[in-house]
Amino acid sequence: MKHPLTVTGMTCGHCEKSVTRTVLRWDPQAQVHIDRAHNRVDVDTDKDITPLLALIATEGYPTTQATA
């Protein structure tokens, strides 16, 4: 299932890698697509993403579920 997230504070490629690493540590099977210009991260996973929101925020990127 695809989950669109709004992730603010990503300003460079390093930020994208940090968010991607966080997602893949949480679910190694997840697919991640980042659109930094629109503060959007799409995570394709079968898991409940509630814990993921907190994990990404802990890395310094405030995160909320976006509307599709």
Helices and strands as residue ranges (DSSP letters): E 2-7, H 13-26, E 31-35, G 36-38, E 40-44, H 50-58, E 63-65
